[in-house]
Amino acid sequence: MAVTKKIRSISLRHCSLSCHELARPAYALSKDLRHQISNRQLPQEFITLSQTLEPVHVIEAPNNSFEFFAGWQWLDECKIRQVQDISIIIHKHIPSGEIVKTAWAYQLCKHSSDLHRSSNLAQLTELLDKIPSNIKKQLLNGSYSSSALKTVSNLTNESRSAIRNQLRKTKITKTETEHKSVLSELLRSN
């Protein structure tokens, strides 16, 4: 039987949302994670937009209630900040085994997409350099600075010298890789 899904917006005021019993171990593990950028430093507009981009996966339960099993990263922050409307994906006819697999796959996805610690500050700085200033102001609010280096420092509580050091190391590594690629191509041509 195929799994059918429906995307919908719900009001947290008018319905109940709780973790599905089979997803609780994965959800509980997510509570112990520490991130480079704390959600508390991100403006509410960013949290709301992020939750819309990553809806909560749920099954419908009786009495206008839902049980989630994936997509919970922004949910708790929405509740804390009293964001009323959130996006959900309602799964119909989903087997128990799929709920468990999806919950653990979601948690694994969150770990596997983390930036590498030796280059995360540099990569974040490069990203912030490319985002248009007006969008950065909207998304980052109080952490925004015209300098990407200062913005990353504000968001991560890392010193600007640590960020500069990563940027320098990243540029050296890129240059070495480019030289090796050119040398490899020249050697292959012979």
C-alpha positions as CSV (number, residue, x, y, z in Angstrom):
1,M,0.0,0.0,0.0
2,A,1.4,3.4,-1.0
3,V,2.0,6.1,1.7
4,T,-0.1,9.2,0.9
5,K,0.8,12.6,2.3
6,K,-0.9,15.9,2.6
7,I,0.7,19.2,3.5
8,R,-1.3,21.5,5.8
9,S,-0.9,24.4,8.1
10,I,-2.3,24.0,11.7
11,S,-2.7,26.2,14.6
12,L,-1.0,25.0,17.8
13,R,-3.8,26.8,19.8
14,H,-6.5,24.6,18.3
15,C,-4.9,21.2,18.2
16,S,-2.7,18.9,20.1
17,L,0.7,17.8,18.9
18,S,2.8,15.2,20.6
19,C,5.7,12.8,19.7
20,H,4.7,9.4,18.3
21,E,5.6,6.6,20.8
22,L,7.8,4.9,18.2
23,A,9.8,8.1,17.5
24,R,10.4,9.0,21.1
25,P,14.0,7.5,21.3
26,A,15.2,9.5,18.3
27,Y,13.4,12.7,19.4
28,A,14.8,12.3,22.9
29,L,18.3,12.0,21.5
30,S,17.8,15.3,19.5
31,K,17.3,17.2,22.8
32,D,20.9,16.5,23.8
33,L,22.4,18.1,20.7
34,R,24.4,21.3,20.9
35,H,24.6,23.4,17.7
36,Q,27.2,25.9,16.7
37,I,24.5,28.6,16.5
38,S,21.9,28.6,19.3
39,N,18.3,28.9,18.2
40,R,17.9,31.6,20.8
41,Q,20.1,33.9,18.8
42,L,18.0,33.5,15.7
43,P,15.0,35.9,15.2
44,Q,11.5,34.6,15.3
45,E,11.0,35.3,11.6
46,F,13.9,33.0,10.8
47,I,12.5,30.2,13.0
48,T,9.0,30.5,11.4
49,L,10.4,30.5,7.9
50,S,12.7,27.5,8.7
51,Q,9.8,25.5,10.1
52,T,7.8,26.2,6.9
53,L,10.7,24.9,4.9
54,E,11.0,21.8,7.1
55,P,7.4,20.8,8.0
56,V,6.7,18.4,10.9
57,H,5.8,14.9,9.7
58,V,2.7,13.6,11.6
59,I,0.0,11.0,11.6
60,E,-3.5,12.1,12.6
61,A,-4.9,11.0,15.9
62,P,-8.4,11.3,17.4
63,N,-9.8,14.6,18.7
64,N,-8.0,17.1,16.5
65,S,-4.6,15.8,17.6
66,F,-1.4,14.8,15.7
67,E,1.6,12.6,16.6
68,F,4.9,13.7,15.0
69,F,7.7,11.4,14.0
70,A,10.1,13.6,12.0
71,G,10.8,17.2,11.1
72,W,10.8,18.3,14.7
73,Q,14.0,20.5,14.7
74,W,12.1,23.8,14.8
75,L,8.9,22.6,16.6
76,D,10.0,23.2,20.2
77,E,11.4,26.6,19.3
78,C,8.1,27.5,17.7
79,K,6.3,26.5,20.9
80,I,8.7,28.5,23.1
81,R,8.3,31.6,20.9
82,Q,4.5,31.1,20.7
83,V,4.5,30.7,16.9
84,Q,0.9,29.7,16.4
85,D,0.7,28.3,12.9
86,I,3.1,25.6,11.7
87,S,3.4,23.5,8.6
88,I,2.8,19.7,8.8
89,I,2.9,16.8,6.5
90,I,0.2,14.3,7.3
91,H,1.0,10.7,6.5
92,K,-1.9,8.3,5.9
93,H,-1.5,4.5,6.0
94,I,2.1,4.6,7.2
95,P,3.3,1.3,8.7
96,S,4.9,1.3,12.2
97,G,8.2,0.2,10.7
98,E,8.3,3.2,8.4
99,I,7.6,5.5,11.4
100,V,10.6,4.1,13.3
101,K,12.8,4.2,10.2
102,T,11.8,7.7,9.3
103,A,12.4,9.0,12.8
104,W,15.9,7.6,12.9
105,A,16.7,8.7,9.3
106,Y,15.6,12.2,10.2
107,Q,17.9,12.3,13.2
108,L,20.8,10.8,11.2
109,C,20.1,13.4,8.5
110,K,20.6,16.2,11.0
111,H,24.0,14.7,12.0
112,S,25.2,14.0,8.6
113,S,24.5,17.5,7.2
114,D,26.6,19.3,9.9
115,L,29.5,21.3,8.6
116,H,32.9,19.9,9.4
117,R,34.4,21.5,12.5
118,S,37.7,22.4,10.9
119,S,35.9,24.5,8.3
120,N,32.4,25.4,9.5
121,L,33.2,29.0,10.5
122,A,34.9,29.6,7.2
123,Q,32.0,28.1,5.3
124,L,29.5,30.1,7.3
125,T,31.5,33.3,6.6
126,E,31.6,32.6,2.9
127,L,27.8,32.0,2.9
128,L,27.1,35.2,4.7
129,D,29.4,37.1,2.3
130,K,27.1,36.0,-0.6
131,I,23.7,36.6,1.0
132,P,22.4,40.1,0.0
133,S,22.6,42.5,2.9
134,N,18.9,43.2,3.0
135,I,18.1,39.5,3.3
136,K,20.8,39.0,6.0
137,K,19.2,41.9,8.0
138,Q,15.8,40.2,7.8
139,L,17.0,36.7,8.6
140,L,19.6,37.5,11.3
141,N,18.1,40.6,13.0
142,G,20.2,41.4,16.1
143,S,23.2,39.3,15.1
144,Y,23.6,41.1,11.7
145,S,26.6,43.2,10.9
146,S,27.8,44.5,7.6
147,S,30.9,42.3,8.1
148,A,30.3,38.6,7.6
149,L,33.2,37.9,10.0
150,K,31.5,39.9,12.8
151,T,28.1,38.3,12.0
152,V,29.6,34.8,12.3
153,S,31.3,35.9,15.6
154,N,27.9,37.2,16.9
155,L,26.1,34.0,15.9
156,T,28.7,31.4,17.1
157,N,30.4,33.2,20.0
158,E,33.7,32.4,18.3
159,S,36.5,35.0,18.2
160,R,37.1,36.8,14.9
161,S,40.7,35.6,15.0
162,A,39.5,32.0,15.1
163,I,37.3,32.7,12.1
164,R,40.1,34.4,10.2
165,N,42.4,31.5,11.0
166,Q,39.9,29.0,9.5
167,L,39.4,31.2,6.5
168,R,43.1,31.3,5.9
169,K,43.5,27.5,6.3
170,T,40.5,27.0,3.9
171,K,42.1,29.2,1.3
172,I,45.4,27.4,1.5
173,T,43.7,24.0,1.2
174,K,41.7,25.1,-1.8
175,T,44.9,26.5,-3.5
176,E,46.7,23.2,-2.8
177,T,43.8,21.2,-4.2
178,E,43.7,23.4,-7.4
179,H,47.5,23.0,-7.9
180,K,47.2,19.2,-7.5
181,S,44.3,19.0,-9.9
182,V,46.3,21.0,-12.5
183,L,49.3,18.8,-12.0
184,S,47.2,15.6,-12.3
185,E,45.8,16.8,-15.6
186,L,49.2,17.7,-16.9
187,L,50.6,14.2,-16.0
188,R,47.5,12.5,-17.5
189,S,48.0,14.3,-20.8
190,N,51.5,12.7,-21.2
